[in-house]
Amino acid sequence: MNKLAYIIPIIFCLACNSSKEKAIIYNDNFVQQELLVINKEDSLIDAISRNQPEIAKVVYQNFLSQIKSSTKIVNNTASFEGEIEFKKAILNLLKTYQSVAENEYFDMIKISEIPDERYSKVDDEKLIALTKKIDAELNEEMNIFANAQKKFADKYHFELTRAKINKN
């Protein structure tokens, strides 16, 4: 009986560690999808800010494709041990990316197509307003995602580290 008393906690700790490792992988998979979208968004912002509408149109399509691909991957990922809040948070973030891509970023590309001789202060003000709207919407969803991620990490006893964003 005494030997059994030592074996049960060891088995329990091994199971906890396995769950923790799986939770880290689950987290990292979602973060990877988020980073793929962010990288495409950064490329789009770069093309728009450099006033390269033809490049922006191509990059925009890549951005939309990545959002759809990431959404599909996350949707096809089973919930982790019944935990749904973290998955819902990343899906809501991706939904917000989809919305700002189809609306605000689309409008920004249209403005970037205006020839220099017709571009006005009003167009500049529209760009600024669109940028502020994108920032507000994405920041709100990113905060919600970060909070859900923190709760997930706390529940499965792992520490979050800062992800490295690769510029391609």
LINSULWO-V761295 format. One record per backbone hydrogen bond with DSSP energy under -0.5 kcal/mol. CO is the residue of the C=O (numbers start at 1). NH is the residue of the N-H. Records with the same first field share a line. If there is no record, write none. Layout:
CO: NH / NH
//
This chain:
1: 5
2: 6
3: 6 / 7
4: 8
5: 9
6: 10
7: 11
8: 12
9: 13
10: 14
11: 15
12: 16
13: 17
14: 18
15: 19
16: 20
17: 21
18: 22
19: 23
20: 24
21: 25
22: 26
23: 27
24: 28
25: 29
26: 30
27: 31
28: 32
29: 33
30: 34
31: 35
32: 36
33: 37
34: 38
35: 39
36: 40
37: 41
38: 42
39: 43
40: 44
41: 45
42: 46
43: 47
44: 48
45: 49
46: 50
47: 52
48: 51
52: 56
53: 57
54: 58
55: 59
56: 60
57: 61
58: 62
59: 63
60: 64
61: 65
62: 66
63: 67
64: 68
65: 69
66: 70
67: 71
68: 72
69: 73
70: 74
71: 75
72: 76
74: 77
76: 78
79: 81
80: 83
82: 84
83: 80
84: 88
85: 89
86: 90
87: 91
88: 92
89: 93
90: 94
91: 95
92: 96
93: 97
94: 98
95: 99
96: 100
97: 101
98: 102
99: 103
100: 105
101: 106
103: 107
104: 108
105: 109
106: 110
107: 111
108: 112
109: 113
110: 113
111: 114
115: 118 / 119
120: 124
121: 125
122: 126
123: 127
124: 128
125: 129
126: 130
127: 131
128: 132
129: 133
130: 134
131: 135
132: 136
133: 137
134: 138
135: 139
136: 140
137: 141
138: 142
139: 143
140: 144
141: 145
142: 146
143: 147
144: 148
145: 149
146: 150
147: 151
148: 152
149: 153
150: 154
151: 155
152: 156
153: 158
154: 157
163: 165
164: 166
165: 167
166: 168
//
